[in-house]
Amino acid sequence: MNDGGALMRRLFLQFEQTRKPMLKNFHKLATALAIAMAFVFAPIISASAYTIDPQVYAGTKIIPMRTCSATQNVCYTRVTVNFNDPNIKNGIWFASIPASAYILAIDADTTTAWNATTTNVLTLGVTQASANELMADCGTATACVSNNTTTIATGVVHLTTAAGLGVAVTANTSLQKAYSSSGTSVVPAYLALYAKYTQTGTAATTGSTTFVITWAKSDDQ
């Protein structure tokens, strides 16, 4: 009996010595996995970037209004527009921003030239029909994204005279929308942002521009 008891105690001690390192390694693995999952699923709240959603073309999807998580915060909306995006000639809804948001800047980086042979007109707006209330074609001027006499060349443009800067457009109640439920408007109001490309001459085979619209929501009123 004494020999049997001693054997059992030795076996138990050996088991304990083996179990503790295994538990320690398991805890390390679990901690590392938790950290990795946190990085994967952590929300990005300081910016928004978009590619055009096919459901928007068909009118089967509403794009939620972009919000910032903190008050007194500058936000931005970013989108890349391409010459061959479906329905681009009729205006594509790519984002929504709050009504009366103050638009600080509109920047554009054309990474691939738009090469229709006669005219290339690329605009931004808040109505699908016009899609030029924020940034229109600028005729023969040069300090803009597109004009109706040339192709759209590569390069970065920082717009300083666009019609959409400030609140002239965003505070216009006739341009604002509101989500609705059973015909009843749901606040807050918002503005839908559209991009549009029209062309003449031999059709474009290239063209890509990334826009960044920087804005501050109206949370100080």
HELIX and SHEET records of a PDB file:
HELIX    1   1 ASN A    2  PHE A   41  1                                  40    
HELIX    2   2 PRO A   54  TYR A   57  1                                   4    
HELIX    3   3 ILE A   88  ASN A   90  5                                   3    
HELIX    4   4 THR A  173  LEU A  175  5                                   3    
SHEET    1   A 5 SER A  48  TYR A  50  0                                        
SHEET    2   A 5 VAL A  74  ASN A  82  1                                        
SHEET    3   A 5 SER A 208  ALA A 216 -1                                        
SHEET    4   A 5 TYR A 102  THR A 112 -1                                        
SHEET    5   A 5 GLY A 155  LEU A 159 -1                                        
SHEET    1   B 3 ILE A  92  PRO A  98  0                                        
SHEET    2   B 3 THR A 184  THR A 200 -1                                        
SHEET    3   B 3 THR A 119  GLY A 125 -1                                        
SHEET    1   C 3 ILE A  92  PRO A  98  0                                        
SHEET    2   C 3 THR A 184  THR A 200 -1                                        
SHEET    3   C 3 LYS A 177  SER A 181 -1                                        
END                                                                             
